[in-house]
Amino acid sequence: MFLPININISGKQILIIGGGKVGLHKATILSRYTSDATVISPKFREGFNSLPFRLIRKRYEPNDLDGVFMVYICTENAELNRQIKRDAEDRHVLASVCDSPSLCDFTSPAIYRNGNLTVAVASNATDVYRSIRIRDAIRDNADILGITT
């Protein structure tokens, strides 16, 4: 069971491990909230260069997690993802293992944001597409709901 919360990431060290499709997706969403994050990967999918994050071209090492507040684990290698999650637990780092909700400390909801108002729709990581449909319905009806600026 996931507790829906908002978390202050100001001044916090955020790491994304993985430069593929899933890592780019998470990085793109995160870039709407901060320009201060680091992405580690041996190679990066096209699109990462347009994001404001520091890109480090290398393989993951456990000490990459030192001082990190939260990590998105997106290597597209299930065994490596599990190992990084164990390393994060050892360091008390919040971890989201993308595409493996049962391993996550947190998940990312479907988000609609307008100014200072944010609406997050989550399904306890059981039906992502339903969450997206509901988020889109909120976005498409924002004027009727009175949530536009």
ABEGO torsion letter per residue (X at the ends): XBBBBBBBABGBBBBBBEABAAAAAAAAAAAAABABBBBBBABBBBGAAABABBBBBBBBBAAAABGBABBBBAAGBAAAAAAAAAAAAAAGBBBBBBGBAAABABBBBBBBBBEABBBBBBAGGABAAAAAAAAAAAAAAAAAAGABX
